[in-house]
Amino acid sequence: MDLNSIDFYMEIEAPHVARKWKPGNFVILMLHEKGERIPESVYSVRDGRIGMFIRRHGKTTLELYHRFKVGDYIYAISGPHGREFPIKHYGTVIYASDAVCGHAENASFTQELKKYDNYVISIQTFETGKEVYPEEFLAEKHADEHYVTTLDGSAGVKGHYTDLISKIISERRVDLVLTGGSLAGMFKASELTKRHGIPNYALVRTIMVDGTGMCGSCRVFYGGAVRFACVDGPVMNAHLIDWEDVMRRDKRFIEEQEKAKNLFLSKIIAR
């Protein structure tokens, strides 16, 4: 199901993963035996099915969108991967997101945090009003307060989630901030929360190749040591992350990704 012009929702039946999933875990999809391993955040787990928000960004996600239909099989889904985040009573918690993986975890985290009597404020940022997800896929149904912001002001509050976080923490006590989505957004939020002395954990979605700590692709300089987002994260203390290095490493394969994507799109057009 399309969520907007670039993101879509998909469920995959995987009871072996669903029964062990905890907030903070992610899954890895492989469409073919020799296919790319793509990490995906989890939006929902129910009846043995894993629900995900996926962006049509690269060759593999485009192939998943265009060539796989309801009832089809993919080669593999593995998980849960990564460390679960400790869900307990924190008090007032903000979860803010501005991109697909963050929006998925915004919903799943908000739902779980409410079970421990937290007061949860959910903020979801989109570029324009046209890109806002359908209401049933927003985190609104689980949160005590929910805000949509758009960068152009065409829906909800104008601006980025960091603008709204700044306003909220100037008016009341916030005990924990969680962020997910763009690296630049999480970096800005980490600087903001650090200045105010508020704990902040971020969904560090670095480039993963194998997703089990063997390849080193997702390494993060973390508190002066090397950590791997796939096994030590992906939810990590935002104040300990070397964000400049993370953002630099995120650009490593842009040229290769574009070539693979354009080659796949040319094959679709040729049909």
N, C-alpha and C positions, 0 to 999 in steps of 0.2 A: 504494500500500500504506500502511495506517495504521501510524504509528510509536507513537502514543499517542492520547489523546482530542482533541488539537488539531493535531498535526503529521503530515504524510504524506510518503512518498517517491515521487518521480517521475523517470523517465528520458525525455529527449527526444533523438531522433536529430538530431544537428547536427555532422556531420564537419568542416565548415568552422570551427567553433569548437573542437571537441575537439582537433584537431591542433596548435593554437596555444596552448592553455591552459597556464598556469603557476600554481603556488601563489600566492595573493594576488589573482589575477584573479577577476572575477565575470561573470555573464551578465545580460542583460536580456530579459524575456519580454513579448510583446504578444499577447493572445488575439485581438484584432480590429484592423482597420485604424485605427480611432479609439480603441482601447482604451488603458488606463493602461500605462505602461512600469514594470514591476516588476523591481528588481534581486534577483538570487538568488546566494547562495554555492554553491560547487561541492563536492559530496561525493566524486564519482568521475568519472573519464573513462576510458571503455573502449569499444573497437569502434565508435568514432564517436558514442557516446552520452554525454550529460551527465546525471549523477545528482545530484539535489538534494533537500534536506530543505526542506519548505515548510510554513509555519504558516497555518492557516485563520483569518486575522486580519481581513482587509478584504474588500471586495466582489469584487475581482479574484481573490484566492486562493480565496475561497469558490466563485466561478464555475468556476475551474479544477478544483476538487475535485468539484463536483456535476455539471458538464455535459460534461466531457471524459473520454473513456474510451480504453482501449488502442487504438491505430490511428488516432486522430483527429489532425487537424492544427491547430496554432495559427498565427496570422498570421506571427509572426516570433520568432526568438531571435537576438540579436546578441551579439558579443563576440569574443575576451575583452576586457573592460573593466578599467580600473585598472592599477596598477603591480604587477608581480610582486614577490614578496618574495625577497631573495637567500637561496637554500638552499645552505648550506655547512656545514662542521664548526664548531660552536660549543662543544661539550662536553656539559654536562648542560642539557637544555632542558625546561621545563614548558610544556605547552599546556593552558590551562584554559578551560572554556566553561560557560555556564548557560542558553543559549537556542538556538533552531533553527539560525540562521546560524553561530553559533559551533561547535555540534556538528558541522556539516558540515565546516567547515574544520579542526576538531580532527583528524578522521580523515584528511583529505587532506594536511594539513601533517605529521602524525606519520609517515605513510607515506613522504613525500618526505625528511624529515629523517633517517630511518633509513638512507637510501641513502648518507648522508655520515658514517656512523659516529657519529652523535650518540646520547647516552643520553637517551631521551625518556620523560618522565613525563606521562601524560595524566590530566586530572581533568575529569569531566563531572558537573555539578550539575543536579538535577531537583527539582521541588517535593515530589513524593511518589514512593513506590515504584511506584505505578501508572503514573506518567508516564515511567519509565525506558524507553528504546528497547529493542527486541529486541536480543539479544546480537550478532547478525551486523551490526548497524548502529552498534555502539559502536566506539570507537577502540582497543579492547583488543587486537585482533589485530595491530596495528602497533607498539604501545608496549612499552617495557621494563617499565614499571610503569603500571598503570591503576587509577584509583579512581573509583567512583561515589559521589557524596554526595547526600543528600536533605535538604531544609530541615526536614522533620518527623522525620527519623531512621528512616523506615519501610523504607529499603533502604540498604545501604552505610554510609558514614560520615555521621554527623549533622552538618549545617551547610552552609555555602557553600564554594565552592572557595577563597575567600580565606582561610578558616580553615585549610585544609589547606596552602595555599602558605606561610602564616606558620609552620606547624609544620615543614615540610620545610626551609625556608631557615634555620631556627634550628638544624638538625641537620647540614646538609651544604652544600657549595658548589653553587650554581646559577648558570649562566653566562648564561641568557636565559629570560625569561618571555614567553609569547605568550598573549593573551586574546581571547575572542570571546563575543558574546552581549549581555546587558543592559548599557546604558550605566552604570548605577549600579554594577554589579559590576566593570566595567573601571576605573571611576574609583577605587573602593576599592583595587583591585589596583595601580593606578598609584601611589597614595600609599604603599602598603606597599613596593613594589619601590624606589621613590625613596629611602625612608628607609634601605634596605639597600644602595643603590648597585648594583642589578641592572638591566641593560638590559631594557626592557619595551616590546613592540610590541602594539598593540591593533587589532582589526577595527572600524573606525569606520563603523558602518552608520547614517549620517545619512539624512534624507529626501532622496531623489533624484527629480527630475522627468524630465530628459532623459538624465542619466547620462553626458554627454560634456563637461561643463565649461562649457556655454553658459548654463544657467539660474541658477546660483548658489545653488540651494536647499540644497545639501549643504555650504555653506562652513563652514570650521572655522578658528577663531583658533589658529594653530599657531606657537609660538615667537615670538609678537608680530606675525606676518604672517598674511594671509588665504590659505588653501589650500582646495582642493576635494577632498572625499573620493573622488569618482568618478574623478578623473584623477591626483591626487597621492597617493591611498590606494588602497583603503580601509584597508590595514594601515599604521599610522603610529606614530611614537614616542609612547608614552603619556605620557611626561614633558613633552612640549611642547604637549599639547592643553589648551585651555581647556574643561575638562569641564563646568563650570557653564553655560557658554554653549551647549555642544552639547546638554545635557539640556533646557535651556529651549527651544531651537529645535525639539526633537523633539516638543513638545506643540502645535505650531502648528495642525495640521489635525485634531485629535481630534474636534471636533464634526462636521466635514464627513465624516470617515471613518465615524463612527457612523451618520450619516444614510444614506450610500450603502450601507453594510452592511445596515442594517435594511430599507431599501427592497428590496434584492435578496432578503433572507430572506423578506420578506412575499410576494414573487412565487413563491418556491419552495413556501411553505406553501399559497398559493392553488391551486397545482396539485394 
